[in-house]
Amino acid sequence: MANTAVRRMYDFNKAVVDASFDTARTVASAVGDGVNHAFHIARDAGATVVGQARSAGERTADEATKGAKQVVGQARSTAERTTRQATVGAKEVIGQARAQRRDAGARLERTADRSAQRAIDAVDPSPSSGTPYEQWSKAELYERAQELEIDGRSTMSKKELIKALRAA
């Protein structure tokens, strides 16, 4: 009889350890996936802004080269057009960078929220030691009191069950 009880305790402890490792692995995977996704979003947004800046710079340089090849009398007019093009290009890049920042920020926030929720779900799929007893239903408290074999549980109120569970 004693060997059976010891074996049951061993099996129970092994199951708890296995479940803990599985939960930790799931949480680590969810967090890793979120970080990896966030890195790709940030990298892609940065590459887009750099490409747009390069393109605007090339357009501005092309316009400047055309102006320099024109006759001296047209130099002032060309310089003014180049300045306007540079200003428009700079404003365009700034606007696009801001839009990319907002978009990347929103996507990063959604990714972080999903990762956090997956991690929470993996760790706390139902009321447990991580959830305050006040958030449990009376039926859940009663079931836990049964598991702990708390005497008098059937006549206790929700507050009394919480107090008894905390004392157990």
ZALODREN-60173 format. One line per field, with one value per residue: residue in one letter; x, y, z of N, C-alpha, C, O in turn. Coordinates in nm, 2 decimals. Example, Ala and Ser with C-alpha at 12.3 -4.5 7.8 and 13.67 -1.06 7.14 Angstrom:
! residues 2
vexba <- [a;s]
n_x <- [1.32;1.28]
n_y <- [-0.57;-0.22]
n_z <- [0.78;0.71]
ca_x <- [1.23;1.37]
ca_y <- [-0.45;-0.11]
ca_z <- [0.78;0.71]
c_x <- [1.32;1.29]
c_y <- [-0.33;0.00]
c_z <- [0.78;0.79]
o_x <- [1.42;1.34]
o_y <- [-0.33;0.11]
o_z <- [0.85;0.80]
***
This chain:
! residues 168
vexba <- [m;a;n;t;a;v;r;r;m;y;d;f;n;k;a;v;v;d;a;s;f;d;t;a;r;t;v;a;s;a;v;g;d;g;v;n;h;a;f;h;i;a;r;d;a;g;a;t;v;v;g;q;a;r;s;a;g;e;r;t;a;d;e;a;t;k;g;a;k;q;v;v;g;q;a;r;s;t;a;e;r;t;t;r;q;a;t;v;g;a;k;e;v;i;g;q;a;r;a;q;r;r;d;a;g;a;r;l;e;r;t;a;d;r;s;a;q;r;a;i;d;a;v;d;p;s;p;s;s;g;t;p;y;e;q;w;s;k;a;e;l;y;e;r;a;q;e;l;e;i;d;g;r;s;t;m;s;k;k;e;l;i;k;a;l;r;a;a]
n_x <- [0.08;0.19;0.40;0.24;0.12;0.35;0.44;0.22;0.25;0.50;0.44;0.25;0.40;0.59;0.42;0.34;0.58;0.64;0.43;0.48;0.73;0.64;0.46;0.64;0.80;0.61;0.54;0.80;0.83;0.62;0.69;0.94;0.86;0.70;0.90;1.07;0.90;0.85;1.10;1.13;0.93;1.03;1.28;1.19;1.04;1.24;1.40;1.23;1.20;1.47;1.51;1.33;1.43;1.68;1.59;1.46;1.69;1.84;1.68;1.69;1.96;1.99;1.83;1.99;2.23;2.14;2.08;2.33;2.45;2.33;2.31;2.48;2.30;2.07;2.11;2.03;1.75;1.74;1.86;1.67;1.45;1.57;1.60;1.33;1.25;1.41;1.31;1.04;1.09;1.22;1.01;0.83;0.96;0.98;0.71;0.64;0.81;0.70;0.45;0.53;0.64;0.42;0.26;0.43;0.46;0.20;0.16;0.37;0.27;0.03;0.14;0.29;0.08;-0.06;0.14;0.18;-0.08;-0.08;0.12;0.01;-0.22;-0.10;0.02;-0.18;-0.45;-0.70;-0.87;-0.62;-0.33;-0.22;-0.43;-0.62;-0.82;-1.06;-1.15;-1.24;-1.52;-1.78;-1.83;-1.59;-1.42;-1.53;-1.48;-1.20;-1.16;-1.27;-1.07;-0.86;-0.96;-1.11;-1.28;-1.63;-1.69;-1.92;-2.11;-2.01;-1.97;-1.88;-1.67;-1.59;-1.49;-1.27;-1.11;-1.07;-0.93;-0.70;-0.59;-0.53]
n_y <- [-0.12;0.13;0.15;0.19;0.44;0.60;0.56;0.68;0.94;1.00;0.97;1.17;1.40;1.39;1.43;1.69;1.83;1.77;1.90;2.16;2.21;2.18;2.40;2.61;2.59;2.64;2.91;3.03;2.99;3.13;3.40;3.42;3.39;3.63;3.83;3.78;3.83;4.10;4.20;4.16;4.33;4.58;4.58;4.57;4.80;5.00;4.94;5.02;5.29;5.38;5.30;5.47;5.72;5.71;5.70;5.95;6.11;6.04;6.13;6.41;6.45;6.39;6.60;6.82;6.77;6.80;7.07;7.19;7.14;7.31;7.63;7.93;8.14;8.02;7.90;8.01;7.97;7.69;7.62;7.71;7.54;7.29;7.32;7.34;7.08;6.93;7.01;6.92;6.65;6.59;6.65;6.46;6.22;6.25;6.25;5.99;5.84;5.90;5.78;5.52;5.48;5.50;5.29;5.07;5.09;5.04;4.78;4.65;4.68;4.53;4.28;4.25;4.25;4.01;3.82;3.85;3.77;3.51;3.40;3.44;3.28;3.03;3.00;3.04;2.90;2.87;2.97;2.97;2.93;3.17;3.35;3.57;3.46;3.60;3.65;3.40;3.18;3.08;2.81;2.72;2.78;2.61;2.36;2.36;2.36;2.11;1.95;2.00;1.89;2.04;2.08;2.14;2.28;2.28;2.44;2.69;3.04;3.24;3.42;3.29;3.05;3.15;3.25;3.01;2.86;3.01;2.97;2.71]
n_z <- [0.00;0.08;-0.11;-0.34;-0.29;-0.28;-0.54;-0.68;-0.59;-0.70;-0.98;-1.00;-0.94;-1.15;-1.37;-1.32;-1.34;-1.61;-1.74;-1.66;-1.79;-2.06;-2.07;-2.02;-2.25;-2.45;-2.38;-2.42;-2.69;-2.79;-2.72;-2.84;-3.11;-3.14;-3.09;-3.31;-3.52;-3.47;-3.51;-3.79;-3.89;-3.81;-3.95;-4.21;-4.24;-4.20;-4.42;-4.63;-4.59;-4.62;-4.89;-5.01;-4.95;-5.08;-5.35;-5.37;-5.33;-5.55;-5.76;-5.70;-5.74;-6.01;-6.12;-6.05;-6.20;-6.46;-6.46;-6.42;-6.66;-6.84;-7.00;-6.87;-6.83;-6.77;-6.52;-6.27;-6.28;-6.30;-6.06;-5.88;-5.94;-5.88;-5.60;-5.52;-5.60;-5.43;-5.19;-5.21;-5.24;-5.00;-4.82;-4.90;-4.84;-4.56;-4.50;-4.58;-4.42;-4.17;-4.20;-4.24;-3.98;-3.82;-3.91;-3.87;-3.60;-3.51;-3.61;-3.47;-3.21;-3.22;-3.27;-3.03;-2.85;-2.93;-2.88;-2.61;-2.52;-2.61;-2.45;-2.20;-2.22;-2.25;-2.00;-1.82;-1.86;-1.73;-1.43;-1.18;-0.97;-1.05;-1.08;-0.89;-0.62;-0.59;-0.84;-0.92;-0.97;-0.75;-0.77;-0.88;-0.67;-0.48;-0.59;-0.59;-0.31;-0.25;-0.37;-0.20;0.03;0.22;0.52;0.59;0.37;0.20;0.32;0.32;0.24;-0.05;0.03;0.26;0.16;0.01;0.22;0.36;0.16;0.13;0.38;0.37]
ca_x <- [0.00;0.28;0.46;0.15;0.11;0.47;0.44;0.13;0.31;0.60;0.37;0.19;0.51;0.64;0.32;0.34;0.71;0.63;0.33;0.55;0.82;0.56;0.41;0.75;0.84;0.51;0.56;0.92;0.81;0.53;0.76;1.04;0.79;0.67;1.02;1.12;0.80;0.87;1.23;1.11;0.86;1.12;1.37;1.12;1.00;1.36;1.45;1.14;1.24;1.60;1.49;1.26;1.53;1.77;1.52;1.45;1.82;1.88;1.60;1.74;2.09;1.96;1.79;2.11;2.32;2.08;2.09;2.47;2.49;2.26;2.39;2.49;2.19;1.96;2.16;1.94;1.62;1.76;1.89;1.54;1.38;1.64;1.57;1.19;1.24;1.47;1.21;0.93;1.14;1.24;0.88;0.77;1.03;0.94;0.57;0.64;0.87;0.60;0.35;0.59;0.66;0.28;0.22;0.52;0.43;0.07;0.19;0.44;0.18;-0.06;0.22;0.32;-0.05;-0.09;0.24;0.15;-0.20;-0.05;0.20;-0.08;-0.30;-0.02;0.05;-0.30;-0.57;-0.82;-0.83;-0.52;-0.26;-0.19;-0.55;-0.67;-0.94;-1.17;-1.19;-1.29;-1.66;-1.80;-1.82;-1.45;-1.36;-1.57;-1.41;-1.06;-1.18;-1.28;-0.94;-0.78;-1.04;-1.14;-1.40;-1.73;-1.69;-2.05;-2.19;-1.93;-1.99;-1.76;-1.57;-1.54;-1.41;-1.15;-1.04;-1.02;-0.83;-0.57;-0.53;-0.49]
ca_y <- [0.00;0.24;0.17;0.24;0.58;0.66;0.56;0.78;1.08;1.02;0.99;1.31;1.50;1.38;1.49;1.84;1.88;1.76;2.01;2.29;2.22;2.21;2.54;2.70;2.58;2.71;3.05;3.08;2.99;3.25;3.52;3.42;3.42;3.77;3.91;3.76;3.90;4.24;4.24;4.17;4.45;4.70;4.58;4.60;4.95;5.07;4.93;5.09;5.43;5.40;5.30;5.60;5.83;5.69;5.74;6.09;6.16;6.02;6.23;6.54;6.46;6.40;6.74;6.91;6.75;6.87;7.22;7.23;7.13;7.42;7.75;8.01;8.22;7.94;7.85;8.05;7.90;7.55;7.61;7.72;7.41;7.19;7.35;7.30;6.94;6.87;7.03;6.83;6.51;6.58;6.64;6.33;6.12;6.27;6.20;5.84;5.79;5.91;5.68;5.39;5.47;5.47;5.15;4.97;5.09;4.97;4.63;4.60;4.68;4.42;4.16;4.24;4.21;3.87;3.74;3.85;3.69;3.37;3.36;3.43;3.16;2.91;2.99;3.05;2.88;2.88;3.02;2.89;3.01;3.30;3.43;3.59;3.39;3.69;3.64;3.27;3.16;3.01;2.67;2.69;2.78;2.49;2.25;2.36;2.32;1.96;1.89;2.01;1.83;2.14;2.05;2.24;2.36;2.29;2.55;2.82;3.14;3.26;3.48;3.19;2.96;3.21;3.25;2.87;2.82;3.08;2.92;2.57]
ca_z <- [0.00;0.09;-0.24;-0.43;-0.26;-0.32;-0.69;-0.72;-0.57;-0.80;-1.11;-1.00;-0.95;-1.28;-1.46;-1.29;-1.40;-1.76;-1.78;-1.64;-1.90;-2.18;-2.06;-2.04;-2.39;-2.52;-2.35;-2.48;-2.83;-2.83;-2.70;-2.95;-3.24;-3.13;-3.11;-3.44;-3.61;-3.45;-3.58;-3.93;-3.92;-3.80;-4.05;-4.34;-4.24;-4.22;-4.56;-4.71;-4.57;-4.69;-5.04;-5.05;-4.93;-5.19;-5.47;-5.37;-5.35;-5.69;-5.84;-5.68;-5.81;-6.16;-6.16;-6.03;-6.31;-6.58;-6.44;-6.44;-6.81;-6.91;-7.02;-6.75;-6.81;-6.71;-6.40;-6.16;-6.29;-6.27;-5.91;-5.81;-5.97;-5.80;-5.46;-5.51;-5.61;-5.31;-5.08;-5.23;-5.21;-4.85;-4.76;-4.94;-4.76;-4.42;-4.49;-4.60;-4.30;-4.06;-4.23;-4.21;-3.84;-3.76;-3.95;-3.80;-3.46;-3.49;-3.63;-3.35;-3.09;-3.24;-3.25;-2.89;-2.78;-2.96;-2.82;-2.46;-2.49;-2.63;-2.34;-2.08;-2.24;-2.23;-1.86;-1.73;-1.95;-1.65;-1.29;-1.11;-0.87;-1.10;-1.08;-0.76;-0.59;-0.60;-0.98;-0.95;-0.94;-0.62;-0.81;-0.90;-0.54;-0.41;-0.65;-0.53;-0.17;-0.26;-0.40;-0.08;0.13;0.33;0.59;0.60;0.24;0.14;0.38;0.32;0.14;-0.14;0.11;0.35;0.08;-0.02;0.34;0.39;0.06;0.16;0.50;0.35]
c_x <- [0.09;0.35;0.37;0.13;0.23;0.48;0.34;0.18;0.42;0.54;0.31;0.29;0.57;0.55;0.32;0.47;0.70;0.54;0.40;0.65;0.75;0.51;0.52;0.80;0.74;0.52;0.69;0.90;0.72;0.61;0.87;0.97;0.75;0.79;1.07;1.03;0.83;1.00;1.21;1.03;0.95;1.22;1.31;1.09;1.13;1.41;1.36;1.18;1.37;1.59;1.42;1.35;1.63;1.71;1.50;1.58;1.87;1.81;1.65;1.88;2.08;1.92;1.91;2.21;2.26;2.10;2.23;2.51;2.42;2.35;2.38;2.37;2.07;1.99;2.07;1.81;1.63;1.79;1.76;1.45;1.44;1.60;1.42;1.18;1.30;1.37;1.09;0.97;1.16;1.10;0.81;0.83;0.99;0.80;0.57;0.71;0.78;0.50;0.40;0.60;0.52;0.24;0.30;0.49;0.30;0.09;0.27;0.36;0.08;0.02;0.25;0.19;-0.08;0.01;0.21;0.03;-0.17;0.03;0.11;-0.17;-0.22;0.01;-0.07;-0.43;-0.70;-0.77;-0.73;-0.45;-0.22;-0.31;-0.60;-0.80;-1.06;-1.23;-1.25;-1.44;-1.66;-1.78;-1.67;-1.38;-1.40;-1.50;-1.26;-1.06;-1.19;-1.15;-0.85;-0.85;-1.06;-1.27;-1.50;-1.75;-1.83;-2.14;-2.12;-1.98;-1.87;-1.64;-1.50;-1.45;-1.28;-1.06;-0.98;-0.91;-0.69;-0.51;-0.48;-0.35]
c_y <- [0.13;0.26;0.23;0.39;0.66;0.67;0.67;0.92;1.10;1.05;1.13;1.41;1.50;1.45;1.65;1.90;1.88;1.88;2.14;2.31;2.25;2.35;2.64;2.70;2.66;2.86;3.10;3.08;3.11;3.38;3.53;3.45;3.57;3.86;3.90;3.84;4.05;4.29;4.25;4.29;4.57;4.70;4.62;4.75;5.03;5.06;5.01;5.24;5.46;5.40;5.43;5.72;5.83;5.74;5.89;6.16;6.15;6.12;6.37;6.56;6.47;6.54;6.84;6.89;6.81;7.02;7.27;7.23;7.24;7.54;7.84;8.09;8.15;7.88;7.88;7.98;7.75;7.53;7.62;7.59;7.30;7.20;7.30;7.15;6.87;6.89;6.94;6.68;6.49;6.57;6.51;6.22;6.13;6.22;6.05;5.78;5.79;5.80;5.54;5.37;5.43;5.33;5.05;4.97;5.02;4.82;4.57;4.58;4.56;4.29;4.14;4.19;4.06;3.78;3.73;3.76;3.54;3.32;3.35;3.31;3.04;2.89;2.97;3.03;2.89;2.93;2.92;2.98;3.15;3.40;3.45;3.52;3.47;3.68;3.50;3.27;3.08;2.86;2.63;2.69;2.65;2.37;2.24;2.32;2.17;1.89;1.89;1.95;1.92;2.10;2.17;2.32;2.38;2.40;2.68;2.91;3.16;3.32;3.38;3.09;3.02;3.21;3.11;2.82;2.89;3.02;2.77;2.56]
c_z <- [0.00;-0.04;-0.34;-0.41;-0.30;-0.47;-0.74;-0.71;-0.67;-0.94;-1.11;-1.01;-1.09;-1.38;-1.44;-1.36;-1.55;-1.81;-1.76;-1.75;-2.03;-2.18;-2.08;-2.18;-2.48;-2.51;-2.43;-2.63;-2.87;-2.82;-2.81;-3.09;-3.25;-3.16;-3.25;-3.54;-3.59;-3.52;-3.73;-3.97;-3.91;-3.91;-4.19;-4.35;-4.26;-4.36;-4.65;-4.70;-4.64;-4.84;-5.09;-5.05;-5.05;-5.32;-5.48;-5.39;-5.49;-5.78;-5.83;-5.75;-5.96;-6.20;-6.15;-6.15;-6.44;-6.57;-6.46;-6.58;-6.89;-6.91;-6.89;-6.73;-6.75;-6.57;-6.28;-6.16;-6.25;-6.12;-5.83;-5.82;-5.88;-5.65;-5.43;-5.51;-5.48;-5.19;-5.09;-5.20;-5.06;-4.78;-4.78;-4.85;-4.61;-4.40;-4.49;-4.47;-4.18;-4.08;-4.20;-4.05;-3.77;-3.79;-3.88;-3.65;-3.43;-3.51;-3.51;-3.23;-3.10;-3.22;-3.10;-2.81;-2.80;-2.89;-2.67;-2.43;-2.51;-2.50;-2.21;-2.10;-2.21;-2.08;-1.78;-1.81;-1.87;-1.51;-1.23;-1.01;-0.92;-1.10;-0.94;-0.74;-0.60;-0.74;-1.01;-0.91;-0.81;-0.65;-0.82;-0.76;-0.46;-0.46;-0.60;-0.39;-0.16;-0.28;-0.28;0.05;0.25;0.39;0.60;0.47;0.19;0.20;0.38;0.21;0.05;-0.06;0.20;0.28;0.05;0.10;0.38;0.29;0.09;0.29;0.48;0.30]
o_x <- [0.06;0.37;0.41;0.12;0.22;0.52;0.37;0.17;0.43;0.58;0.32;0.28;0.60;0.59;0.31;0.46;0.74;0.57;0.38;0.66;0.79;0.51;0.51;0.83;0.78;0.51;0.68;0.95;0.75;0.59;0.89;1.03;0.77;0.78;1.11;1.08;0.83;1.01;1.26;1.06;0.94;1.25;1.37;1.10;1.12;1.46;1.41;1.19;1.39;1.65;1.46;1.35;1.67;1.78;1.53;1.59;1.93;1.86;1.67;1.91;2.16;1.97;1.92;2.26;2.34;2.13;2.26;2.60;2.46;2.44;2.29;2.33;1.98;1.91;2.03;1.77;1.55;1.74;1.74;1.39;1.36;1.57;1.40;1.11;1.24;1.36;1.05;0.90;1.13;1.09;0.74;0.76;0.97;0.77;0.49;0.66;0.77;0.45;0.33;0.58;0.52;0.19;0.24;0.48;0.29;0.03;0.24;0.37;0.06;-0.03;0.24;0.20;-0.11;-0.03;0.22;0.03;-0.22;0.01;0.12;-0.19;-0.28;0.01;-0.07;-0.51;-0.80;-0.65;-0.76;-0.50;-0.19;-0.29;-0.61;-0.89;-1.17;-1.35;-1.30;-1.49;-1.57;-1.73;-1.63;-1.29;-1.32;-1.46;-1.21;-0.97;-1.14;-1.11;-0.77;-0.79;-1.04;-1.37;-1.45;-1.82;-1.86;-2.23;-2.18;-2.02;-1.76;-1.53;-1.38;-1.35;-1.17;-0.94;-0.87;-0.82;-0.59;-0.38;-0.40;-0.30]
o_y <- [0.22;0.38;0.31;0.47;0.77;0.77;0.74;1.01;1.21;1.14;1.20;1.51;1.61;1.52;1.72;2.00;1.97;1.94;2.23;2.42;2.34;2.42;2.73;2.81;2.73;2.94;3.21;3.17;3.17;3.46;3.64;3.53;3.64;3.96;4.00;3.90;4.13;4.40;4.35;4.35;4.65;4.81;4.70;4.81;5.13;5.16;5.06;5.31;5.57;5.48;5.48;5.80;5.93;5.81;5.95;6.26;6.24;6.17;6.44;6.66;6.54;6.59;6.93;6.99;6.87;7.08;7.37;7.30;7.26;7.56;7.82;8.11;8.21;7.81;7.80;7.93;7.70;7.43;7.54;7.55;7.22;7.10;7.24;7.09;6.77;6.80;6.88;6.61;6.38;6.49;6.45;6.13;6.03;6.15;5.98;5.67;5.69;5.74;5.46;5.26;5.35;5.26;4.95;4.86;4.94;4.74;4.46;4.49;4.49;4.19;4.03;4.11;3.99;3.68;3.63;3.69;3.46;3.20;3.25;3.23;2.94;2.78;2.90;3.12;2.91;2.94;2.80;3.08;3.23;3.52;3.35;3.51;3.42;3.72;3.48;3.35;3.02;2.78;2.52;2.60;2.59;2.28;2.13;2.25;2.11;1.80;1.80;1.96;1.88;2.09;2.28;2.42;2.48;2.44;2.78;2.87;3.10;3.27;3.38;3.04;2.95;3.18;3.09;2.75;2.82;3.02;2.73;2.45]
o_z <- [-0.07;-0.09;-0.43;-0.51;-0.36;-0.53;-0.84;-0.79;-0.73;-1.01;-1.21;-1.09;-1.14;-1.47;-1.54;-1.42;-1.62;-1.91;-1.85;-1.81;-2.11;-2.29;-2.16;-2.24;-2.57;-2.60;-2.49;-2.70;-2.97;-2.91;-2.87;-3.16;-3.35;-3.23;-3.31;-3.63;-3.69;-3.57;-3.79;-4.07;-4.00;-3.96;-4.26;-4.45;-4.34;-4.42;-4.75;-4.81;-4.70;-4.90;-5.19;-5.14;-5.11;-5.40;-5.58;-5.46;-5.54;-5.88;-5.92;-5.81;-6.02;-6.30;-6.23;-6.20;-6.51;-6.67;-6.52;-6.62;-7.01;-6.84;-6.81;-6.61;-6.69;-6.51;-6.20;-6.06;-6.18;-6.06;-5.74;-5.73;-5.82;-5.58;-5.33;-5.43;-5.43;-5.11;-4.99;-5.13;-5.01;-4.69;-4.70;-4.80;-4.55;-4.31;-4.42;-4.43;-4.10;-3.98;-4.14;-4.00;-3.69;-3.70;-3.83;-3.59;-3.33;-3.43;-3.47;-3.15;-3.00;-3.15;-3.05;-2.72;-2.71;-2.83;-2.61;-2.34;-2.43;-2.46;-2.14;-2.00;-2.16;-2.03;-1.68;-1.83;-1.93;-1.49;-1.22;-0.97;-0.84;-1.12;-0.87;-0.82;-0.64;-0.76;-1.12;-0.83;-0.77;-0.57;-0.78;-0.74;-0.40;-0.39;-0.57;-0.34;-0.06;-0.21;-0.25;0.16;0.37;0.32;0.61;0.48;0.13;0.14;0.43;0.10;0.08;-0.07;0.22;0.33;0.06;0.09;0.42;0.33;0.08;0.30;0.56;0.28]
***
